[in-house]
Amino acid sequence: MGSSSRDDVEIESHLRGKTLLVYLFMLRSHGSPIGVREVQRALGFSSPSVAAHHLDKLCSLGLVEKTPRGEYMLVREVRVGVLRFFIRFGRFMIPRFLFYSVWFTTMLIFYLIFYGHSLSIHNIVAITFGVLACAILWYETIRLWIEKPF
């Protein structure tokens, strides 16, 4: 096991609960420095010290650095836990399955428009597999979207 995978395992073991929420908030900040009070207000923490504790925990994991002005900046992105199933577009985290769902649904629609008019066994099998693939991918996409921790 390489040191990178060991680091990811250690990071994953610490990146839970409120620390994960702070990390996700930092991801959405899109590279701009974030203050302790901003994290506290945005995430509804009871005090700035709770936010500072989780930011310092992210610093100790090497994911965030403290600037000379006392703000925190994301310096490293990791894909651990549920984050493996998401892709970041600017401030948005989108389930990876969304791309597959859209692709297979588009392919199925084009197939139905151009080739799906006969009731041959080949068409029935192709349409059945297409519908099943789309249903499974959309189910997984929606499930991830509902269960996202952010």
C-alpha atoms as one frame of an Amber mdcrd trajectory, in Angstrom:
protein
   0.000   0.000   0.000   1.525   3.329  -1.077   1.772   6.373   1.147  -0.908
   8.169  -0.869  -3.479   5.452  -0.189  -2.470   5.388   3.490  -2.970   9.162
   3.614  -6.408   8.784   2.015  -7.392   6.103   4.538  -6.295   8.344   7.423
  -8.052  11.363   5.936 -11.219   9.328   5.380 -11.196   8.187   9.003 -11.084
  11.824  10.207 -13.277  13.412   7.550 -16.672  12.740   9.109 -19.551  14.627
  10.683 -19.029  18.341  11.163 -15.467  18.173   9.859 -16.815  16.803   6.582
 -19.405  19.586   6.466 -16.670  22.196   6.935 -14.586  20.532   4.213 -17.555
  20.555   1.812 -18.172  24.214   2.626 -14.526  24.905   1.800 -14.926  23.040
  -1.516 -17.868  25.248  -2.424 -15.928  28.400  -1.543 -14.090  27.877  -4.843
 -10.610  28.794  -3.630 -11.397  31.953  -1.688 -10.224  32.345   1.925 -12.835
  31.632   4.573 -12.991  33.022   8.101 -13.979  31.151  11.252 -17.123  33.222
  11.810 -18.197  32.704   8.198 -18.019  28.930   8.698 -19.850  29.218  12.016
 -22.702  31.246  10.518 -22.987  29.229   7.303 -23.091  25.865   9.058 -25.011
  26.976  12.159 -22.343  26.021  14.697 -22.959  27.106  18.287 -19.713  29.107
  18.554 -16.688  30.181  16.530 -14.522  27.788  18.557 -16.426  24.796  17.120
 -15.729  26.069  13.588 -12.075  26.768  14.485 -11.679  23.243  15.881 -12.865
  21.647  12.641 -10.820  24.032  10.484  -7.717  23.199  12.539  -8.490  19.516
  12.107  -8.572  20.054   8.327  -5.221  21.887   8.622  -3.690  18.924  10.464
  -4.886  16.640   7.655  -3.136  18.871   5.096  -6.348  19.836   3.317  -6.516
  23.458   4.471  -3.899  26.087   5.327  -4.234  29.091   7.588  -3.363  32.402
   5.928  -1.423  35.182   7.725  -4.720  37.071   8.081  -6.200  34.204  10.112
  -8.435  32.911   7.339  -8.415  29.384   5.958  -7.837  28.291   2.375  -8.426
  24.907   0.753  -5.121  23.572  -0.610  -5.910  19.948  -1.395  -8.978  18.134
  -2.651  -9.560  14.494  -1.792 -12.118  12.017  -3.032 -12.973   9.901  -0.020
 -16.202   8.327   1.120 -19.290   9.632  -0.645 -17.195  12.312  -2.386 -15.927
   9.613  -4.765 -19.330   9.664  -6.414 -19.403  13.425  -7.047 -17.687  15.779
  -9.471 -17.192  19.436  -8.687 -18.259  22.062 -11.208 -17.401  25.411  -9.696
 -19.481  25.618  -6.546 -21.689  22.651  -7.415 -21.162  18.997  -6.542 -22.880
  16.785  -9.128 -23.300  12.994  -8.891 -21.094  11.224 -11.437 -23.986   8.939
 -12.303 -25.851  11.947 -13.727 -23.630  11.941 -16.814 -24.170   8.221 -17.382
 -27.912   8.604 -16.824 -28.207  11.407 -19.350 -25.982   9.574 -21.871 -27.905
   6.269 -21.705 -31.279   8.017 -21.734 -30.254  10.017 -24.813 -29.018   6.854
 -26.528 -32.286   5.058 -25.721 -34.389   7.923 -27.071 -32.406   8.029 -30.313
 -32.690   4.254 -30.628 -36.445   4.405 -30.128 -36.812   7.213 -32.679 -34.664
   5.655 -35.406 -34.755   1.861 -34.858 -37.407   0.893 -32.325 -40.395   0.616
 -34.644 -40.320  -3.099 -35.327 -41.175  -5.801 -32.827 -38.234  -8.047 -33.686
 -36.573  -9.932 -30.847 -33.439  -7.794 -31.291 -35.383  -4.562 -30.764 -37.271
  -5.931 -27.767 -34.028  -7.057 -26.102 -32.242  -3.766 -26.902 -35.144  -1.691
 -25.580 -35.444  -3.853 -22.448 -31.736  -3.487 -21.644 -31.855   0.238 -22.429
 -34.828   0.840 -20.150 -33.286  -1.231 -17.334 -29.932   0.568 -17.632 -31.632
   3.975 -17.583 -33.836   3.032 -14.622 -30.873   1.782 -12.570 -28.684   4.790
 -13.399 -31.432   7.318 -12.646 -32.240   5.506  -9.396 -28.581   5.697  -8.306
 -28.290   9.343  -9.375 -31.367  10.373  -7.429 -30.349   8.290  -4.390 -26.926
   9.968  -4.286 -28.468  13.405  -4.715 -30.874  12.795  -1.820 -28.210  11.325
   0.474 -25.519  13.921  -0.261 -24.008  15.251   2.958 -23.955  18.870   1.825
